[in-house]
């Protein structure tokens, strides 16, 4: 289900990806749920940026390989 969700996140899902998802018994309702959850997460992220929401976790810095 990750491949279709990635395609939906990019704004387009093709017939080939839909057929591949359906071939492994992913229902249209599940595909719609993924699209809805992605849209909700995007909206939430934009709102948090607009509202300058404080996060409750510390800032993570990348590790450097020595």
C-alpha positions in Angstrom: 0.0 0.0 0.0 3.0 2.3 0.3 3.5 2.7 -3.4 -0.1 3.9 -4.0 0.1 6.2 -1.0 3.3 7.7 -2.4 1.7 8.3 -5.8 -1.4 9.9 -4.1 0.9 12.1 -2.1 2.5 13.3 -5.3 -0.9 14.2 -6.6 -1.5 11.5 -9.2 -2.2 7.8 -9.2 -2.3 6.0 -12.5 -4.4 3.1 -13.6 -1.4 0.7 -13.5 -0.9 1.5 -9.8 -4.6 1.1 -9.1 -4.6 -2.3 -10.8 -1.5 -3.4 -8.9 -3.1 -2.4 -5.6 -6.4 -4.1 -6.5 -4.5 -7.3 -7.5 -3.3 -7.7 -3.9 -6.9 -7.2 -2.6 -6.7 -3.5 -1.7 -10.3 -2.2 -1.9 -11.4 1.1 -3.4 -12.5 2.0 0.1 -9.0 1.5 1.4 -7.5 3.5 -1.4 -9.9 6.3 -0.6 -9.0 6.1 3.0 -5.3 6.5 2.2 -6.1 9.5 0.1 -8.2 11.0 2.8 -5.6 10.4 5.5 -2.9 12.0 3.3 -5.1 15.0 2.7 -5.8 15.4 6.4 -2.1 15.1 7.3 -1.2 17.7 4.7 -3.9 20.1 6.0 -2.8 19.5 9.6 0.8 20.3 8.6 -0.1 23.5 6.8 -2.2 24.6 9.8 0.6 23.9 12.2 3.0 26.0 10.1 0.5 28.8 9.9 -0.3 28.7 13.7 3.4 28.3 14.5 2.5 25.4 16.8 5.1 24.4 19.3 6.2 20.8 19.2 6.4 18.7 22.3 9.6 16.8 21.3 13.2 17.9 21.2 14.8 18.9 17.9 16.6 15.9 16.3 20.0 16.6 14.7 21.5 14.2 12.2 24.4 12.0 13.3 27.7 12.4 11.6 29.7 9.3 10.8 33.2 9.7 12.0 
